[in-house]
Amino acid sequence: MAGDHPKLPPRTPRNACNPSGKTAERLHEWRKHAKIHWYHAQFFADVSMARLDPQTELLRKLSRALGDHHDLVIIDELCSATPELFEVRDT
C-alpha cells in the first residue's frame, strides 16, 4: 500500500555514522548505513538518474573497509572467548 513503509530505527543514520565513540558496534552501524547508501548510489547510476560513479566507488571502499574491521573484531572476540580453539598442538 502506498505510504506504508517500515519505521526508522531510533538511531538516525547521521547519529549512527558518527564514529566518535569508535566502538565496534558504532562502526558496524556505520558500515550498514554506508552499504545502504552505496546500494542507492548504484541504483541511481544504473537508471541514469545521476552521475555517481566516483561516489559509488568511494562508498564501496568504505563499506569494505568497515566490513573488514568488523570481521577482525569478531575474530578477536572469538579468540578471546575461546582460546582453546586456537592452541598450537604438536603433532
NUGU-176760 format. One record per residue: z, x, y of N, C-alpha, C, O, CB in turn; residue number from 0. Coordinates in nm, 3 decimals, decimal comma. Each point is the difference from the previous one (the first is absolute). Last residue first. Glycine has a CB too. Example, Ala and Ser with C-alpha at 12.3 -4.5 7.8 and 13.67 -1.06 7.14 Angstrom:
REM residues 2
@nc3: 0,708; nc1: 1,285; nc2: -0,225; cac3: 0,006; cac1: 0,082; cac2: 0,119; cc3: 0,073; cc1: -0,077; cc2: 0,109; oc3: 0,017; oc1: 0,051; oc2: 0,111; cbc3: -0,232; cbc1: 0,067; cbc2: -0,174; k: 1
@nc3: 0,208; nc1: -0,089; nc2: -0,509; cac3: 0,000; cac1: -0,089; cac2: 0,119; cc3: 0,000; cc1: 0,090; cc2: 0,120; oc3: 0,066; oc1: 0,104; oc2: -0,002; cbc3: 0,059; cbc1: -0,293; cbc2: -0,115; k: 0
***
This chain:
REM residues 91
@nc3: 1,670; nc1: 5,222; nc2: -3,225; cac3: -0,062; cac1: -0,056; cac2: -0,123; cc3: 0,004; cc1: 0,097; cc2: -0,112; oc3: -0,047; oc1: -0,030; oc2: -0,110; cbc3: -0,100; cbc1: -0,107; cbc2: 0,246; k: 90
@nc3: 0,448; nc1: 0,016; nc2: 0,337; cac3: -0,066; cac1: 0,105; cac2: -0,078; cc3: -0,057; cc1: -0,063; cc2: -0,127; oc3: 0,066; oc1: -0,081; oc2: -0,065; cbc3: 0,090; cbc1: 0,262; cbc2: 0,157; k: 89
@nc3: -0,081; nc1: -0,451; nc2: 0,379; cac3: 0,057; cac1: 0,029; cac2: -0,133; cc3: -0,080; cc1: 0,111; cc2: -0,067; oc3: -0,122; oc1: 0,006; oc2: 0,009; cbc3: 0,202; cbc1: -0,245; cbc2: -0,032; k: 88
@nc3: 0,036; nc1: 0,000; nc2: 0,535; cac3: -0,092; cac1: 0,088; cac2: -0,074; cc3: 0,068; cc1: 0,036; cc2: -0,130; oc3: 0,112; oc1: 0,050; oc2: -0,002; cbc3: -0,219; cbc1: 0,044; cbc2: 0,215; k: 87
@nc3: 0,183; nc1: -0,552; nc2: 0,093; cac3: 0,052; cac1: 0,127; cac2: -0,047; cc3: -0,108; cc1: 0,077; cc2: -0,074; oc3: -0,082; oc1: -0,057; oc2: -0,072; cbc3: 0,313; cbc1: -0,042; cbc2: 0,056; k: 86
@nc3: -0,237; nc1: -0,355; nc2: 0,222; cac3: -0,081; cac1: 0,110; cac2: 0,051; cc3: 0,054; cc1: 0,136; cc2: -0,039; oc3: -0,038; oc1: 0,102; oc2: 0,058; cbc3: -0,026; cbc1: -0,247; cbc2: 0,131; k: 85
@nc3: 0,267; nc1: -0,286; nc2: -0,288; cac3: -0,141; cac1: -0,022; cac2: -0,035; cc3: -0,087; cc1: 0,122; cc2: 0,036; oc3: -0,112; oc1: 0,014; oc2: -0,050; cbc3: 0,145; cbc1: -0,262; cbc2: 0,086; k: 84
@nc3: 0,432; nc1: 0,218; nc2: 0,081; cac3: -0,019; cac1: 0,033; cac2: -0,142; cc3: -0,145; cc1: -0,020; cc2: -0,044; oc3: -0,044; oc1: 0,061; oc2: -0,097; cbc3: 0,282; cbc1: -0,126; cbc2: 0,055; k: 83
@nc3: -0,072; nc1: -0,056; nc2: 0,482; cac3: -0,042; cac1: 0,140; cac2: -0,016; cc3: -0,024; cc1: 0,039; cc2: -0,145; oc3: -0,076; oc1: 0,093; oc2: -0,028; cbc3: 0,205; cbc1: -0,041; cbc2: 0,232; k: 82
@nc3: -0,090; nc1: -0,501; nc2: 0,088; cac3: -0,009; cac1: 0,028; cac2: -0,144; cc3: -0,047; cc1: 0,143; cc2: -0,023; oc3: -0,109; oc1: 0,022; oc2: -0,051; cbc3: 0,059; cbc1: -0,264; cbc2: 0,006; k: 81
@nc3: 0,137; nc1: 0,072; nc2: 0,489; cac3: 0,071; cac1: -0,100; cac2: -0,079; cc3: 0,002; cc1: 0,033; cc2: -0,149; oc3: 0,096; oc1: -0,035; oc2: -0,070; cbc3: -0,161; cbc1: -0,134; cbc2: 0,239; k: 80
@nc3: -0,173; nc1: 0,444; nc2: 0,147; cac3: 0,143; cac1: 0,002; cac2: 0,032; cc3: 0,079; cc1: -0,094; cc2: -0,091; oc3: 0,111; oc1: 0,032; oc2: -0,042; cbc3: -0,167; cbc1: 0,025; cbc2: 0,279; k: 79
@nc3: -0,416; nc1: -0,049; nc2: -0,270; cac3: 0,055; cac1: 0,129; cac2: -0,045; cc3: 0,151; cc1: 0,007; cc2: 0,024; oc3: 0,074; oc1: 0,053; oc2: -0,082; cbc3: -0,296; cbc1: 0,056; cbc2: 0,130; k: 78
@nc3: -0,008; nc1: -0,486; nc2: 0,115; cac3: 0,000; cac1: -0,001; cac2: -0,146; cc3: 0,061; cc1: 0,129; cc2: -0,055; oc3: 0,079; oc1: -0,004; oc2: -0,094; cbc3: -0,283; cbc1: -0,143; cbc2: 0,096; k: 77
@nc3: 0,138; nc1: 0,113; nc2: 0,463; cac3: 0,107; cac1: -0,090; cac2: -0,043; cc3: 0,011; cc1: -0,003; cc2: -0,152; oc3: 0,110; oc1: -0,003; oc2: -0,055; cbc3: -0,145; cbc1: -0,135; cbc2: 0,261; k: 76
@nc3: -0,319; nc1: 0,383; nc2: -0,022; cac3: 0,127; cac1: 0,065; cac2: 0,032; cc3: 0,117; cc1: -0,086; cc2: -0,047; oc3: 0,096; oc1: 0,051; oc2: -0,057; cbc3: -0,202; cbc1: 0,062; cbc2: 0,254; k: 75
@nc3: -0,325; nc1: -0,295; nc2: -0,232; cac3: 0,018; cac1: 0,108; cac2: -0,098; cc3: 0,134; cc1: 0,069; cc2: 0,022; oc3: 0,071; oc1: 0,030; oc2: -0,096; cbc3: -0,320; cbc1: 0,003; cbc2: 0,083; k: 74
@nc3: 0,126; nc1: -0,356; nc2: 0,329; cac3: 0,030; cac1: -0,064; cac2: -0,128; cc3: 0,024; cc1: 0,106; cc2: -0,108; oc3: 0,094; oc1: -0,014; oc2: -0,080; cbc3: -0,234; cbc1: -0,186; cbc2: 0,147; k: 73
@nc3: -0,001; nc1: 0,352; nc2: 0,352; cac3: 0,136; cac1: -0,055; cac2: 0,011; cc3: 0,041; cc1: -0,062; cc2: -0,133; oc3: 0,112; oc1: 0,021; oc2: -0,046; cbc3: -0,144; cbc1: -0,064; cbc2: 0,293; k: 72
@nc3: -0,410; nc1: 0,192; nc2: -0,206; cac3: 0,093; cac1: 0,112; cac2: -0,013; cc3: 0,145; cc1: -0,045; cc2: 0,010; oc3: 0,087; oc1: 0,053; oc2: -0,069; cbc3: -0,262; cbc1: 0,096; cbc2: 0,167; k: 71
@nc3: -0,166; nc1: -0,470; nc2: -0,027; cac3: -0,001; cac1: 0,045; cac2: -0,140; cc3: 0,099; cc1: 0,114; cc2: -0,022; oc3: 0,071; oc1: 0,003; oc2: -0,101; cbc3: -0,312; cbc1: -0,072; cbc2: 0,083; k: 70
@nc3: 0,173; nc1: -0,079; nc2: 0,458; cac3: 0,077; cac1: -0,097; cac2: -0,078; cc3: 0,006; cc1: 0,040; cc2: -0,147; oc3: 0,105; oc1: -0,010; oc2: -0,064; cbc3: -0,172; cbc1: -0,171; cbc2: 0,226; k: 69
@nc3: -0,203; nc1: 0,439; nc2: 0,123; cac3: 0,141; cac1: 0,018; cac2: 0,033; cc3: 0,086; cc1: -0,093; cc2: -0,085; oc3: 0,101; oc1: 0,042; oc2: -0,056; cbc3: -0,161; cbc1: 0,027; cbc2: 0,291; k: 68
@nc3: -0,402; nc1: -0,124; nc2: -0,263; cac3: 0,042; cac1: 0,125; cac2: -0,067; cc3: 0,148; cc1: 0,026; cc2: 0,024; oc3: 0,073; oc1: 0,039; oc2: -0,091; cbc3: -0,305; cbc1: 0,055; cbc2: 0,117; k: 67
@nc3: 0,043; nc1: -0,453; nc2: 0,206; cac3: 0,010; cac1: -0,029; cac2: -0,144; cc3: 0,044; cc1: 0,121; cc2: -0,079; oc3: 0,082; oc1: -0,011; oc2: -0,091; cbc3: -0,260; cbc1: -0,161; cbc2: 0,117; k: 66
@nc3: 0,085; nc1: 0,222; nc2: 0,430; cac3: 0,125; cac1: -0,073; cac2: -0,016; cc3: 0,022; cc1: -0,038; cc2: -0,146; oc3: 0,113; oc1: -0,002; oc2: -0,048; cbc3: -0,135; cbc1: -0,086; cbc2: 0,282; k: 65
@nc3: -0,384; nc1: 0,295; nc2: -0,130; cac3: 0,111; cac1: 0,094; cac2: 0,024; cc3: 0,135; cc1: -0,068; cc2: -0,018; oc3: 0,091; oc1: 0,057; oc2: -0,060; cbc3: -0,236; cbc1: 0,071; cbc2: 0,220; k: 64
@nc3: -0,245; nc1: -0,397; nc2: -0,192; cac3: 0,012; cac1: 0,092; cac2: -0,114; cc3: 0,117; cc1: 0,097; cc2: 0,018; oc3: 0,075; oc1: 0,025; oc2: -0,094; cbc3: -0,322; cbc1: -0,042; cbc2: 0,057; k: 63
@nc3: 0,144; nc1: -0,276; nc2: 0,393; cac3: 0,049; cac1: -0,076; cac2: -0,115; cc3: 0,020; cc1: 0,090; cc2: -0,122; oc3: 0,099; oc1: -0,012; oc2: -0,071; cbc3: -0,216; cbc1: -0,192; cbc2: 0,159; k: 62
@nc3: -0,082; nc1: 0,391; nc2: 0,296; cac3: 0,141; cac1: -0,031; cac2: 0,024; cc3: 0,060; cc1: -0,072; cc2: -0,120; oc3: 0,109; oc1: 0,034; oc2: -0,045; cbc3: -0,153; cbc1: -0,047; cbc2: 0,291; k: 61
@nc3: -0,418; nc1: 0,097; nc2: -0,256; cac3: 0,077; cac1: 0,125; cac2: -0,014; cc3: 0,149; cc1: -0,023; cc2: 0,020; oc3: 0,083; oc1: 0,055; oc2: -0,072; cbc3: -0,282; cbc1: 0,072; cbc2: 0,152; k: 60
@nc3: -0,091; nc1: -0,490; nc2: -0,005; cac3: -0,002; cac1: 0,036; cac2: -0,143; cc3: 0,085; cc1: 0,125; cc2: -0,023; oc3: 0,080; oc1: 0,005; oc2: -0,094; cbc3: -0,310; cbc1: -0,107; cbc2: 0,069; k: 59
@nc3: 0,162; nc1: -0,032; nc2: 0,467; cac3: 0,093; cac1: -0,090; cac2: -0,068; cc3: 0,006; cc1: 0,031; cc2: -0,150; oc3: 0,107; oc1: -0,006; oc2: -0,060; cbc3: -0,154; cbc1: -0,171; cbc2: 0,232; k: 58
@nc3: -0,266; nc1: 0,411; nc2: 0,086; cac3: 0,135; cac1: 0,043; cac2: 0,035; cc3: 0,105; cc1: -0,088; cc2: -0,069; oc3: 0,103; oc1: 0,050; oc2: -0,046; cbc3: -0,188; cbc1: 0,033; cbc2: 0,268; k: 57
@nc3: -0,366; nc1: -0,207; nc2: -0,270; cac3: 0,027; cac1: 0,126; cac2: -0,072; cc3: 0,141; cc1: 0,051; cc2: 0,029; oc3: 0,068; oc1: 0,047; oc2: -0,090; cbc3: -0,313; cbc1: 0,008; cbc2: 0,100; k: 56
@nc3: 0,096; nc1: -0,433; nc2: 0,225; cac3: 0,015; cac1: -0,033; cac2: -0,141; cc3: 0,033; cc1: 0,125; cc2: -0,080; oc3: 0,087; oc1: -0,003; oc2: -0,088; cbc3: -0,249; cbc1: -0,189; cbc2: 0,113; k: 55
@nc3: 0,057; nc1: 0,238; nc2: 0,431; cac3: 0,133; cac1: -0,055; cac2: -0,020; cc3: 0,026; cc1: -0,031; cc2: -0,147; oc3: 0,110; oc1: 0,021; oc2: -0,050; cbc3: -0,118; cbc1: -0,116; cbc2: 0,282; k: 54
@nc3: -0,426; nc1: 0,244; nc2: -0,110; cac3: 0,100; cac1: 0,106; cac2: 0,018; cc3: 0,143; cc1: -0,049; cc2: -0,024; oc3: 0,080; oc1: 0,069; oc2: -0,064; cbc3: -0,233; cbc1: 0,039; cbc2: 0,227; k: 53
@nc3: -0,198; nc1: -0,438; nc2: -0,199; cac3: -0,006; cac1: 0,105; cac2: -0,102; cc3: 0,103; cc1: 0,112; cc2: 0,022; oc3: 0,070; oc1: 0,036; oc2: -0,094; cbc3: -0,311; cbc1: -0,089; cbc2: 0,068; k: 52
@nc3: 0,122; nc1: -0,394; nc2: 0,252; cac3: 0,134; cac1: 0,053; cac2: -0,023; cc3: 0,002; cc1: 0,115; cc2: -0,099; oc3: 0,106; oc1: 0,032; oc2: -0,054; cbc3: -0,017; cbc1: -0,257; cbc2: 0,104; k: 51
@nc3: -0,388; nc1: -0,148; nc2: 0,251; cac3: -0,025; cac1: 0,138; cac2: -0,044; cc3: 0,136; cc1: 0,068; cc2: -0,014; oc3: 0,054; oc1: 0,052; oc2: 0,097; cbc3: -0,283; cbc1: -0,042; cbc2: 0,017; k: 50
@nc3: 0,109; nc1: -0,556; nc2: -0,165; cac3: 0,055; cac1: 0,107; cac2: 0,083; cc3: -0,038; cc1: 0,134; cc2: -0,060; oc3: -0,021; oc1: 0,013; oc2: -0,120; cbc3: 0,213; cbc1: -0,160; cbc2: 0,193; k: 49
@nc3: -0,344; nc1: -0,260; nc2: -0,255; cac3: 0,064; cac1: -0,061; cac2: 0,115; cc3: 0,056; cc1: 0,107; cc2: 0,095; oc3: 0,029; oc1: -0,028; oc2: 0,116; cbc3: 0,027; cbc1: -0,173; cbc2: -0,255; k: 48
@nc3: -0,301; nc1: 0,209; nc2: -0,314; cac3: -0,061; cac1: 0,046; cac2: 0,126; cc3: 0,059; cc1: -0,069; cc2: 0,122; oc3: -0,071; oc1: -0,024; oc2: 0,098; cbc3: -0,137; cbc1: 0,070; cbc2: -0,224; k: 47
@nc3: 0,344; nc1: -0,059; nc2: -0,348; cac3: -0,073; cac1: -0,118; cac2: 0,050; cc3: -0,058; cc1: 0,028; cc2: 0,139; oc3: -0,042; oc1: -0,093; oc2: 0,070; cbc3: 0,194; cbc1: -0,057; cbc2: -0,203; k: 46
@nc3: 0,096; nc1: 0,493; nc2: -0,087; cac3: -0,096; cac1: -0,048; cac2: -0,099; cc3: -0,080; cc1: -0,120; cc2: 0,050; oc3: -0,117; oc1: -0,014; oc2: -0,036; cbc3: 0,268; cbc1: 0,098; cbc2: -0,142; k: 45
@nc3: 0,205; nc1: 0,094; nc2: 0,440; cac3: -0,113; cac1: 0,094; cac2: -0,003; cc3: -0,108; cc1: -0,049; cc2: -0,096; oc3: -0,119; oc1: 0,011; oc2: 0,030; cbc3: 0,275; cbc1: 0,179; cbc2: 0,024; k: 44
@nc3: 0,243; nc1: -0,434; nc2: -0,033; cac3: -0,075; cac1: -0,016; cac2: 0,123; cc3: -0,118; cc1: 0,096; cc2: 0,008; oc3: -0,105; oc1: -0,036; oc2: 0,054; cbc3: 0,314; cbc1: -0,039; cbc2: 0,057; k: 43
@nc3: 0,077; nc1: 0,112; nc2: -0,487; cac3: -0,066; cac1: -0,130; cac2: 0,003; cc3: -0,086; cc1: -0,014; cc2: 0,124; oc3: -0,117; oc1: -0,035; oc2: -0,009; cbc3: 0,305; cbc1: -0,064; cbc2: -0,122; k: 42
@nc3: 0,086; nc1: 0,479; nc2: 0,094; cac3: -0,114; cac1: 0,006; cac2: -0,092; cc3: -0,079; cc1: -0,130; cc2: 0,004; oc3: -0,123; oc1: 0,001; oc2: 0,004; cbc3: 0,249; cbc1: 0,159; cbc2: -0,151; k: 41
@nc3: 0,274; nc1: -0,146; nc2: 0,388; cac3: -0,103; cac1: 0,082; cac2: 0,066; cc3: -0,124; cc1: 0,012; cc2: -0,088; oc3: -0,112; oc1: -0,005; oc2: 0,050; cbc3: 0,291; cbc1: 0,133; cbc2: 0,071; k: 40
@nc3: 0,196; nc1: -0,347; nc2: -0,303; cac3: -0,058; cac1: -0,079; cac2: 0,107; cc3: -0,113; cc1: 0,077; cc2: 0,069; oc3: -0,106; oc1: -0,056; oc2: 0,028; cbc3: 0,326; cbc1: -0,061; cbc2: 0,006; k: 39
@nc3: 0,030; nc1: 0,345; nc2: -0,359; cac3: -0,084; cac1: -0,103; cac2: -0,062; cc3: -0,068; cc1: -0,087; cc2: 0,106; oc3: -0,118; oc1: -0,033; oc2: -0,014; cbc3: 0,270; cbc1: 0,031; cbc2: -0,186; k: 38
@nc3: 0,159; nc1: 0,317; nc2: 0,352; cac3: -0,120; cac1: 0,068; cac2: -0,051; cc3: -0,094; cc1: -0,102; cc2: -0,064; oc3: -0,121; oc1: 0,004; oc2: 0,024; cbc3: 0,254; cbc1: 0,207; cbc2: -0,063; k: 37
@nc3: 0,289; nc1: -0,361; nc2: 0,171; cac3: -0,085; cac1: 0,024; cac2: 0,118; cc3: -0,131; cc1: 0,067; cc2: -0,041; oc3: -0,106; oc1: -0,032; oc2: 0,053; cbc3: 0,312; cbc1: 0,052; cbc2: 0,093; k: 36
@nc3: 0,116; nc1: -0,073; nc2: -0,479; cac3: -0,053; cac1: -0,131; cac2: 0,039; cc3: -0,094; cc1: 0,014; cc2: 0,119; oc3: -0,108; oc1: -0,059; oc2: 0,003; cbc3: 0,317; cbc1: -0,053; cbc2: -0,089; k: 35
@nc3: 0,019; nc1: 0,497; nc2: -0,044; cac3: -0,100; cac1: -0,036; cac2: -0,100; cc3: -0,063; cc1: -0,137; cc2: 0,031; oc3: -0,121; oc1: -0,017; oc2: -0,014; cbc3: 0,248; cbc1: 0,152; cbc2: -0,156; k: 34
@nc3: 0,231; nc1: 0,018; nc2: 0,434; cac3: -0,120; cac1: 0,081; cac2: 0,027; cc3: -0,111; cc1: -0,038; cc2: -0,097; oc3: -0,117; oc1: -0,007; oc2: 0,039; cbc3: 0,260; cbc1: 0,196; cbc2: 0,046; k: 33
@nc3: 0,276; nc1: -0,385; nc2: -0,155; cac3: -0,066; cac1: -0,057; cac2: 0,119; cc3: -0,126; cc1: 0,078; cc2: 0,037; oc3: -0,099; oc1: -0,058; oc2: 0,042; cbc3: 0,322; cbc1: -0,021; cbc2: 0,040; k: 32
@nc3: 0,039; nc1: 0,239; nc2: -0,439; cac3: -0,054; cac1: -0,131; cac2: -0,036; cc3: -0,074; cc1: -0,062; cc2: 0,119; oc3: -0,107; oc1: -0,058; oc2: -0,017; cbc3: 0,293; cbc1: 0,027; cbc2: -0,149; k: 31
@nc3: 0,043; nc1: 0,440; nc2: 0,235; cac3: -0,119; cac1: 0,017; cac2: -0,084; cc3: -0,064; cc1: -0,135; cc2: -0,032; oc3: -0,122; oc1: -0,015; oc2: 0,008; cbc3: 0,222; cbc1: 0,224; cbc2: -0,106; k: 30
@nc3: 0,310; nc1: -0,207; nc2: 0,322; cac3: -0,106; cac1: 0,045; cac2: 0,090; cc3: -0,129; cc1: 0,016; cc2: -0,078; oc3: -0,107; oc1: -0,039; oc2: 0,048; cbc3: 0,275; cbc1: 0,155; cbc2: 0,097; k: 29
@nc3: 0,216; nc1: -0,211; nc2: -0,388; cac3: -0,043; cac1: -0,119; cac2: 0,075; cc3: -0,115; cc1: 0,037; cc2: 0,093; oc3: -0,096; oc1: -0,077; oc2: 0,013; cbc3: 0,330; cbc1: -0,019; cbc2: -0,025; k: 28
@nc3: -0,036; nc1: 0,449; nc2: -0,212; cac3: -0,076; cac1: -0,080; cac2: -0,094; cc3: -0,049; cc1: -0,129; cc2: 0,067; oc3: -0,113; oc1: -0,044; oc2: -0,024; cbc3: 0,248; cbc1: 0,140; cbc2: -0,167; k: 27
@nc3: 0,145; nc1: 0,186; nc2: 0,435; cac3: -0,131; cac1: 0,062; cac2: -0,015; cc3: -0,086; cc1: -0,080; cc2: -0,098; oc3: -0,121; oc1: -0,011; oc2: 0,018; cbc3: 0,221; cbc1: 0,237; cbc2: 0,032; k: 26
@nc3: 0,342; nc1: -0,363; nc2: 0,005; cac3: -0,076; cac1: -0,027; cac2: 0,123; cc3: -0,139; cc1: 0,062; cc2: -0,008; oc3: -0,098; oc1: -0,060; oc2: 0,045; cbc3: 0,312; cbc1: 0,052; cbc2: 0,087; k: 25
@nc3: 0,084; nc1: 0,093; nc2: -0,488; cac3: -0,037; cac1: -0,142; cac2: 0,004; cc3: -0,085; cc1: -0,032; cc2: 0,122; oc3: -0,099; oc1: -0,072; oc2: -0,010; cbc3: 0,309; cbc1: 0,017; cbc2: -0,112; k: 24
@nc3: -0,027; nc1: 0,490; nc2: 0,067; cac3: -0,110; cac1: -0,024; cac2: -0,094; cc3: -0,046; cc1: -0,145; cc2: 0,007; oc3: -0,120; oc1: -0,028; oc2: -0,010; cbc3: 0,209; cbc1: 0,208; cbc2: -0,140; k: 23
@nc3: 0,122; nc1: 0,023; nc2: 0,587; cac3: 0,048; cac1: -0,024; cac2: -0,135; cc3: -0,120; cc1: -0,029; cc2: -0,088; oc3: -0,106; oc1: -0,038; oc2: 0,048; cbc3: 0,329; cbc1: -0,050; cbc2: 0,035; k: 22
@nc3: -0,192; nc1: 0,183; nc2: 0,409; cac3: -0,058; cac1: 0,094; cac2: -0,097; cc3: 0,057; cc1: -0,016; cc2: -0,140; oc3: 0,006; oc1: 0,096; oc2: -0,077; cbc3: -0,041; cbc1: 0,063; cbc2: 0,264; k: 21
@nc3: 0,100; nc1: -0,373; nc2: 0,276; cac3: 0,105; cac1: 0,022; cac2: -0,097; cc3: -0,042; cc1: 0,100; cc2: -0,106; oc3: 0,086; oc1: 0,065; oc2: -0,060; cbc3: -0,006; cbc1: -0,294; cbc2: 0,101; k: 20
@nc3: -0,392; nc1: 0,096; nc2: 0,289; cac3: 0,109; cac1: 0,073; cac2: 0,064; cc3: 0,115; cc1: 0,029; cc2: -0,096; oc3: 0,065; oc1: 0,103; oc2: 0,010; cbc3: -0,129; cbc1: -0,209; cbc2: 0,205; k: 19
@nc3: -0,409; nc1: -0,104; nc2: -0,247; cac3: 0,067; cac1: 0,086; cac2: -0,098; cc3: 0,120; cc1: 0,075; cc2: 0,056; oc3: 0,036; oc1: 0,105; oc2: -0,053; cbc3: -0,254; cbc1: -0,082; cbc2: -0,058; k: 18
@nc3: -0,075; nc1: -0,491; nc2: 0,195; cac3: 0,074; cac1: 0,097; cac2: 0,078; cc3: 0,080; cc1: 0,088; cc2: -0,096; oc3: 0,103; oc1: -0,042; oc2: -0,052; cbc3: -0,090; cbc1: -0,117; cbc2: 0,250; k: 17
@nc3: -0,275; nc1: -0,223; nc2: -0,331; cac3: -0,080; cac1: 0,121; cac2: 0,016; cc3: 0,071; cc1: 0,106; cc2: 0,083; oc3: -0,052; oc1: 0,110; oc2: 0,017; cbc3: -0,152; cbc1: -0,250; cbc2: -0,036; k: 16
@nc3: 0,389; nc1: -0,294; nc2: -0,061; cac3: -0,012; cac1: 0,067; cac2: -0,129; cc3: -0,073; cc1: 0,132; cc2: 0,013; oc3: 0,025; oc1: 0,094; oc2: -0,075; cbc3: -0,023; cbc1: -0,315; cbc2: -0,039; k: 15
@nc3: 0,037; nc1: -0,061; nc2: 0,492; cac3: 0,130; cac1: 0,057; cac2: -0,036; cc3: -0,008; cc1: 0,077; cc2: -0,131; oc3: 0,062; oc1: 0,106; oc2: -0,014; cbc3: 0,051; cbc1: -0,293; cbc2: 0,133; k: 14
@nc3: -0,501; nc1: -0,036; nc2: 0,022; cac3: 0,033; cac1: 0,103; cac2: 0,099; cc3: 0,133; cc1: 0,065; cc2: -0,033; oc3: 0,013; oc1: 0,123; oc2: 0,009; cbc3: -0,141; cbc1: -0,250; cbc2: 0,166; k: 13
@nc3: -0,019; nc1: -0,242; nc2: -0,441; cac3: -0,070; cac1: 0,126; cac2: -0,027; cc3: 0,036; cc1: 0,110; cc2: 0,099; oc3: 0,015; oc1: 0,116; oc2: -0,038; cbc3: -0,200; cbc1: -0,248; cbc2: -0,059; k: 12
@nc3: 0,556; nc1: -0,235; nc2: 0,016; cac3: -0,137; cac1: -0,002; cac2: 0,049; cc3: -0,067; cc1: 0,132; cc2: -0,031; oc3: 0,067; oc1: 0,101; oc2: -0,017; cbc3: -0,004; cbc1: -0,262; cbc2: 0,199; k: 11
@nc3: 0,343; nc1: -0,101; nc2: -0,441; cac3: -0,031; cac1: 0,126; cac2: 0,068; cc3: -0,146; cc1: -0,004; cc2: 0,045; oc3: -0,089; oc1: -0,014; oc2: -0,084; cbc3: 0,261; cbc1: 0,141; cbc2: -0,054; k: 10
@nc3: -0,009; nc1: -0,495; nc2: -0,106; cac3: 0,085; cac1: 0,014; cac2: 0,118; cc3: -0,027; cc1: 0,127; cc2: 0,079; oc3: 0,020; oc1: 0,002; oc2: 0,121; cbc3: 0,150; cbc1: -0,132; cbc2: -0,242; k: 9
@nc3: -0,579; nc1: -0,080; nc2: -0,151; cac3: 0,134; cac1: 0,046; cac2: -0,037; cc3: 0,083; cc1: 0,020; cc2: 0,126; oc3: -0,055; oc1: 0,014; oc2: 0,109; cbc3: -0,034; cbc1: 0,097; cbc2: -0,318; k: 8
@nc3: -0,296; nc1: -0,478; nc2: 0,214; cac3: 0,015; cac1: 0,145; cac2: 0,011; cc3: 0,140; cc1: 0,038; cc2: -0,045; oc3: 0,095; oc1: -0,076; oc2: 0,020; cbc3: -0,261; cbc1: 0,086; cbc2: 0,170; k: 7
@nc3: -0,083; nc1: -0,446; nc2: -0,386; cac3: 0,081; cac1: 0,045; cac2: 0,112; cc3: 0,009; cc1: 0,152; cc2: -0,001; oc3: 0,003; oc1: 0,063; oc2: -0,105; cbc3: 0,129; cbc1: -0,278; cbc2: 0,102; k: 6
@nc3: -0,561; nc1: -0,051; nc2: -0,201; cac3: 0,136; cac1: 0,045; cac2: -0,033; cc3: 0,073; cc1: 0,045; cc2: 0,125; oc3: -0,061; oc1: 0,051; oc2: 0,094; cbc3: -0,016; cbc1: 0,018; cbc2: -0,321; k: 5
@nc3: -0,288; nc1: -0,453; nc2: 0,264; cac3: 0,000; cac1: 0,144; cac2: -0,025; cc3: 0,141; cc1: 0,043; cc2: -0,031; oc3: 0,096; oc1: -0,064; oc2: 0,044; cbc3: -0,295; cbc1: 0,101; cbc2: 0,107; k: 4
@nc3: -0,134; nc1: -0,487; nc2: 0,000; cac3: 0,102; cac1: 0,043; cac2: -0,096; cc3: -0,014; cc1: 0,150; cc2: -0,022; oc3: -0,107; oc1: 0,048; oc2: -0,039; cbc3: 0,108; cbc1: -0,275; cbc2: -0,072; k: 3
@nc3: -0,311; nc1: -0,005; nc2: 0,385; cac3: 0,127; cac1: 0,018; cac2: 0,067; cc3: 0,114; cc1: 0,040; cc2: -0,093; oc3: 0,103; oc1: 0,048; oc2: 0,046; cbc3: -0,180; cbc1: -0,212; cbc2: 0,118; k: 2
@nc3: -0,326; nc1: -0,095; nc2: -0,375; cac3: -0,009; cac1: 0,079; cac2: 0,122; cc3: 0,136; cc1: 0,006; cc2: 0,067; oc3: 0,071; oc1: -0,100; oc2: 0,008; cbc3: -0,312; cbc1: 0,035; cbc2: 0,022; k: 1
@nc3: 0,191; nc1: 0,012; nc2: -0,559; cac3: 0,000; cac1: -0,084; cac2: 0,116; cc3: 0,000; cc1: 0,089; cc2: 0,123; oc3: 0,070; oc1: 0,101; oc2: 0,004; cbc3: 0,050; cbc1: -0,285; cbc2: -0,128; k: 0
***
